Amino acid sequence: MVLLFALVSPRLALFVLWLFTDLLSRSFESWLVPLLGFFLLPWTTLAYAAMWASSDGVNGFEWFIVVLAFLVDIGAFAGSGSSRRRQASA
């Protein structure tokens, strides 16, 4: 079910995880990191929490998944910036 929410919006999936599970509190030591991740890097936060849940830690290939999610987040920022510049010049 959370996977379906993630396809719609990673922020929605994070909210559902926070509301109905303790996965975020087990994955992160503080509430501040998931909160910042919600606003700044939602795919990365979601991937880290999912990888943590799979083996009680992020190890080996799981880091590749987290880095891939980070690149998706960065790509979203870069894409939105270039889209705004294109609209401003039109």
Buried (B, 14 or more C-beta within 10 A) or exposed (E): EBEEBBEEEBBBBBBBBBEEEEBBBEBBEEEEBBBEBBEEBBBBBBBBBBBBBEEEEBEEEBEEBBEEBBEBBEEBEEEEEEEEEEEEEE
